[in-house]
Amino acid sequence: MFGSVLDPERVFDSMWAMDRTRVRRRRLTIGLTAAIVAGAWAGPFVDVVRGDPERAPVASIGYVVREGDTLWSIVETLRPGQDPRPAVDAILAANHLETRALVPGQVLLVPTSS
């Protein structure tokens, strides 16, 4: 017993202590990972709860373009006495038009709310 190679007092002497820095890094890594995961889940959830106003359906009518029609003349025909500029912009946005060139026979969606 007294001549034993294993000394109980030496076992604790050989243990190394864990750095505080390693614990802090581990906590920081876990916290950042949790925040990223929570953010990834929160984004779509907030969109569903809040709703997307850009995707809200807008009442519109269809208009078939005739020879010589312009967006301005279409709006003046459908909404006499109103400023045609906001309505022209709404038609461009609703139909995803990049130019104001129209083709006879083309069907345009004309929003009725603007």
C-alpha positions as CSV (number, residue, x, y, z in Angstrom):
1,M,0.0,0.0,0.0
2,F,2.7,2.5,0.9
3,G,5.0,1.3,-1.8
4,S,2.3,1.7,-4.5
5,V,3.3,3.4,-7.7
6,L,-0.1,5.2,-7.9
7,D,-0.2,8.0,-5.5
8,P,-3.7,9.4,-4.9
9,E,-2.3,12.9,-4.4
10,R,-0.5,12.9,-7.8
11,V,-3.7,12.1,-9.8
12,F,-5.2,15.5,-9.2
13,D,-1.8,17.2,-9.8
14,S,-1.7,16.0,-13.5
15,M,-5.2,17.4,-14.4
16,W,-5.2,20.4,-16.6
17,A,-7.7,23.1,-16.2
18,M,-10.1,24.2,-19.0
19,D,-9.4,27.7,-20.3
20,R,-12.1,30.2,-19.7
21,T,-11.6,31.4,-23.3
22,R,-12.6,27.9,-24.6
23,V,-15.8,28.0,-22.6
24,R,-16.6,31.5,-23.8
25,R,-15.9,30.6,-27.4
26,R,-18.2,27.5,-27.1
27,R,-21.0,29.6,-25.5
28,L,-20.6,32.3,-28.2
29,T,-20.7,29.7,-31.0
30,I,-23.8,28.1,-29.6
31,G,-25.5,31.4,-29.1
32,L,-24.7,32.6,-32.6
33,T,-25.9,29.4,-34.1
34,A,-29.1,29.6,-32.1
35,A,-29.6,33.2,-33.3
36,I,-29.0,32.3,-36.9
37,V,-31.4,29.4,-36.8
38,A,-34.1,31.5,-35.0
39,G,-33.7,34.2,-37.6
40,A,-34.0,31.8,-40.4
41,W,-37.3,30.5,-38.9
42,A,-38.6,33.9,-37.9
43,G,-38.3,35.5,-41.4
44,P,-40.9,33.3,-43.1
45,F,-43.1,33.2,-40.0
46,V,-43.3,37.0,-39.9
47,D,-44.2,37.1,-43.6
48,V,-47.0,34.7,-43.0
49,V,-48.3,36.5,-40.0
50,R,-48.0,40.0,-41.4
51,G,-49.0,39.2,-44.9
52,D,-47.5,40.6,-48.0
53,P,-49.3,43.7,-49.3
54,E,-47.6,43.4,-52.7
55,R,-49.3,40.1,-53.3
56,A,-52.7,41.3,-52.4
57,P,-55.1,40.7,-55.3
58,V,-56.2,43.9,-57.0
59,A,-59.5,44.2,-58.9
60,S,-58.8,44.8,-62.6
61,I,-60.5,44.7,-65.9
62,G,-59.2,43.4,-69.2
63,Y,-58.7,45.8,-72.2
64,V,-57.9,44.7,-75.7
65,V,-55.6,47.1,-77.4
66,R,-56.8,48.5,-80.7
67,E,-54.8,50.2,-83.5
68,G,-53.5,53.6,-82.5
69,D,-54.1,53.1,-78.7
70,T,-51.7,54.4,-76.2
71,L,-51.7,53.9,-72.5
72,W,-52.6,57.5,-72.0
73,S,-55.6,57.3,-74.4
74,I,-56.8,54.0,-72.7
75,V,-56.8,55.6,-69.3
76,E,-58.6,58.7,-70.6
77,T,-61.3,56.5,-72.1
78,L,-61.8,54.4,-69.0
79,R,-61.4,57.2,-66.5
80,P,-62.4,60.5,-68.0
81,G,-61.7,63.6,-65.9
82,Q,-58.9,62.0,-63.8
83,D,-55.2,62.5,-63.9
84,P,-54.0,59.6,-66.1
85,R,-50.4,59.5,-64.8
86,P,-51.0,57.2,-61.7
87,A,-53.2,54.9,-63.8
88,V,-50.6,54.6,-66.6
89,D,-48.0,53.7,-64.0
90,A,-50.4,51.1,-62.4
91,I,-51.0,49.5,-65.9
92,L,-47.3,49.3,-66.5
93,A,-46.8,47.6,-63.1
94,A,-49.8,45.3,-63.4
95,N,-48.7,44.0,-66.8
96,H,-44.9,44.0,-66.2
97,L,-44.4,46.2,-69.2
98,E,-40.9,47.6,-69.7
99,T,-41.9,49.9,-72.6
100,R,-45.0,51.8,-73.4
101,A,-45.2,50.2,-76.9
102,L,-48.5,48.4,-77.4
103,V,-49.5,45.8,-79.9
104,P,-53.0,45.6,-81.4
105,G,-54.8,42.6,-79.9
106,Q,-52.7,42.7,-76.8
107,V,-54.8,42.2,-73.6
108,L,-53.9,44.6,-70.8
109,L,-55.0,44.3,-67.2
110,V,-56.2,47.7,-66.0
111,P,-56.4,48.0,-62.2
112,T,-59.6,49.6,-61.0
113,S,-58.4,50.6,-57.5
114,S,-55.9,53.4,-58.5
